[in-house]
Every structure is written in structure tokens, then in C-alpha cells.
Amino acid sequence: MKFFFPSTIAFACPNLRVRCNGQPRASCSQERNHGIRWNKDVKAELEDKKRHADDNMFIPDSKESPPLVSRLKAVAARNDAYFQFPSHNQGRAAPSSLSSVIGVQPFIYDFTTFPAVDNLFAPKGPILDAQKEAAKLFGAKETWFLVGGTTCGIQASILATCSPGDTLIIQRHAHKSAFSGLVLSGAIPKYINTEFDFDWDIPYGITPSQVEKAMKELDSEGRKASAVLIASPTYNGICSNLEDISDLCHSRNIPLIVDEAHGAHLRFHRSSSHLSALHQGADISIQSTHKVLGSLTQSSMLHLSGKIVGRERICQCLQTLQTTSPSYLLLASLDAARAQISEHPQSIFNKPFELAREAKALVERIPGITIFNSSTLEADPLRLTVGVWKLGLSGFEANEIITKDYGLISEVTGTRSILFVVNLGTSKDDIVRLVSGLKHLSETHISIQVGDIHPLTETNPSMRLSPRDAFFASKKKVRFEESIGEVCGELICPFPPGIPLLVPGEVITEEVLSYLLKLKNKGGFVIGVADSTLSSIVACGNPIVDFGGEL
């Protein structure tokens, strides 16, 4: 048994060495450079619990020959002379600075669109077969492969369901891609103000009553939503009750779009299958296959179900938004990931789920460390949201310490917590390192008290202009401290997770500015702004005298 790693997308990486069981790991010198400290007691406890299991993750070889992977392999094996793009010509002219790192194999299979390898936008061969197999696995009526990430799928879903002036019911704490979808479509948002857990400074999911309230408010204004868009699970793994929401939407013939970027795996474990968006009646689900199912970064899938949204409209919107030169490595990785899951769909996540449970049980015993675990919420079991505010640290500060001292790479940091994600490649050694790092953090900072970032309580600023009108409005630069009351002209977004604090068209408030400053001072990172120093903010309105560069 070994990792399923199709030869068509496998590559050599001299900075990694491979254990005898097939799992790549950092070299010893890299581990020493991180100052890794192993806690023998923690490791012994884990080994006692799992003596019958292998120490590290295994994925069995696939017995299936994925259609697109197989076609790429066959075409690459032909002794053809290529007078077409890409110009590296199957790696013959590959840049040596890159091929010396990843090898030449990725270039050998890096084809452009031509009949032998099928066409993403008019598939008749292996791409069509691969997408049909994916639809079957995920329970969709039809599935499309995406090379522009879930971002592209969200934008296409909004364009497919909303025309200019239509209303989209959407949670205010949506991913930034949803707001760019509003700009592209010209749809008017009807925001649902997400409830917050202020101890953790993280948003909850959306409830059916909130959706119903938004619909009734639109009724009173003589309007009807063209679609409802909800992210479930959230970045921290919190899942919404999509079944009741979909029933509510369908009773009014309104399609439900689910940003399921973080939930492609939910269908494949008995304890979470009921949380899958398609299982609960969503019309469209967009999933980041690369996040949790093992395809290459940037590759995603869009799944269509039901009869409310027409497939032709989805096709048209995807052709508008996706590149006409899709990466066949990304497409093949989607096919390979699907094949890997198909081998053991109901058991492949058993070990990650068990490791996550063990990690939570160990971490919650550490003084000053808290695990997010609300018994009243449905949540993704693979997410470990670790609170550090009792140590007097922000998530940014704590993350910097454990990264430097233990080589721990988290998924996302927040003002009061750090998010870790257990995945198919997580090993017991990884869990040991995580627990050891957090114990070290507790032991060295338990008595330190420093300033805290108070959670932002205003989560729904007033909207003066639609996102589209604000995007195309004239702009001006305003000094940061003088911008209160101005209409924001740019997307101000802490990243990750990519949830905007201010959307173009919203009024800038004192509370938001204060939060941004504290976030920046604690090590947070903000994207979408023209001035990364936050000395100024782009606002809507007639340009004024600039004081530091051009827009």
C-alpha cells in the first residue's frame, strides 16, 4: 500500500525524502531548522490508543484507470512532433530553475486543448467521462470541472441565476468571490447578518428563520429573490441547516447555491454525510476539491442538482469566466482525486476523523488552550479551532511562535484562535507535533497578559451603493482617520479567510477602522486595499488631491 499518486501528475522533489511506507516528509535538516521538540508522553499516549493502526496515513493504489489521466498518459507516450503551444514542448524547453525542483514530468503532460485530449468547453471524450464519473460519486445531476477554483464556480452560479437588478439573498460574511459575483452580475444583495460567537470572534452559519425573514422583508417591498447563496461549512467548519433552507427556497421556486468549498469530504463519512449540501437539497454546490480531496491547488468542481437552474446557463457562464487554455494537470488531478475517493468512499476518511478526535481530546487538556466545540452546532469534525486568548496572545502571535519553534503550519489565524485542519495526509507524528507545540505555547505564555483584540460587534455596515455601482463609481483617496462616513470604494478583507470587513458601497465606520488597526498591529494581513499600510482608504466620490501616489 502507498499513496495513490498518478504517474501523469507525479513529480520528483529533491528537497523531500520518502519514508519506507511511501509518505513524503521533510528532511532531518529541515526538522532541525524548525527546532522541533517531541513530547514523549503525548506520543506514547497516542501509540497506546492506536497500536493496531499504522503510524502514518496510507492511501491504497487505485484499481481504476481514471479516463482523463489515462488519456494524458497515452498521448504523452506517442512520439509526436508538436507545433503548438505550450512552447516548452513537453518539457524540452522547460525552465531549468523550475524543472530542477519539480522534475520534467509535469511539463510532459502539460497539454493545450486539442482533439486528442478533449475540450473542457465541448467535452466528448475523457473529460466528459471524468465529469460523469464525478457526478455519479457526488450524487449530482451534472458536474463541471473548474480550473479557476471555487471562486470561478461561485461567480458563475451568481451569473447563472441573477440578472442586473435582481436580488440575491446572501450572508454578509460570504467569501470575497461572492461580492465580485455581485459586481459581475449587477445583482442587488439582501444581506443576512451572520450571528457571531464573540468569545471566539468567528461567525456561525445561517438559520432557516434568518432566510425566511429575509424573504418576507423582500415580499413587503414587492421583490423576490432570484437565488439564495450560503457558505456551508464555514471556514471553521460550522454547518447550516441546508435541508430546511432548501425546502424554504424550493417552496418559492428559488434556487439554493451553496459555497461548499470546505465540505467536499462530508459525503464520505457516516458521521457527516447528512451535512453534504447535495444530500440536503442544494441546487448548486461548488466544492474546492483541492482543499480536502487531494487534487492540485486551484482545481474545483461545480455540481448541479434539481430542475430550477438550467445546465445551458451554467455552461455559458463557465465559458465566460474560465480560461480558454485550461491546465490539463489540474483537470487530470480532479479525475485522479475522484478515482481515489471512489475506491473506498465510505471508509477513506475513517482515519483522519479518528486522528481529529484524538487531537481534540489531547489539546483540550492543555492549560490556557481552548477547543471550539459547541454541542448545539453541526460542524466538520476535521476542523480544530484552537483558542489562545487565555494565554494573552492573539492568534497571529501564537501562530508565529509555533511555526518558528515547531514547524506547525496552520490553515488560518484569527484574532483569538488558530485553525488546524486534519486531512487525508495527516499522520500521528503530525498530531504529536501539534500537541507538543501547543503545550510549549501554554507553558511559556500562561502567565503573560497582553492587550486583546476585542471582537468586531458591528457586522453589517449600511449599504449606500450596490457593489456594482460602487465598483464603477469615481474614486478618491481619503486619509484613514478621515474616512469615517465615506462610502467604501474597495474590498477590505482580512486574509485568510477572505471574508470582507467592508464591501464597496458600504459606509465606513469608526468601529471597523479601529478593528483594522488592531488587526494590523497584532500581525493580521489585509488584502483588497490599494494602500497596504492602511494610511489611506479608497472611497467613492469625486477625486480629491492625492497625498501619496495614484490610484
Buried (B, 14 or more C-beta within 10 A) or exposed (E): EEBBBBEBBEBEEEEEEEEEBBBEBBEEEBBEEBEBEEBEEBBEBBEEBBEEBEBBBBBEEBEBEBBBBBBBBEBBEEEEEEEEEBEBBBBEEBEEEEBEEBBBBBBBBBBBBEEBBBBBEEBEBBBBBBBBBBBEBBBBBBBBBBBBBBBBBBBBBBBBBBEEEBBBBBBBBBBBBBBBBBBBBBBBBBBBBBBBBEEBBBBBBBBBEBBBEBBEEBEEEEBEBBBBBBBBBBBBBBBBBBBBBBBBBBEEEBBBBBBBBBBBBBBBBEEBEBBBBBBBBBBBBBBBBBBBBBBBEBBBBBBBBBEBBEEEBBBBBBEEBBEEEBBBBBBBBBBBBBBBBBBEBEEBBBBBBBBBBBBBEBBEEBEBBBBBEEEEBBBBBBBBBBBBBBBBBBBBBBBBBBBEBBBBEBBBBBBBBBBBBBBBBBBBBBBBBBBBBBBBBBEEBBEEEEEBBBBBEEBEBEBBBBBBBBBEBEBBBBEBEEBBEBBBBBBBBBBBBBBBBBBBBBBBBEBBBEBBBBBBEBBBEBBBBBBEEBEBBBBBBEEEEEEEEEE
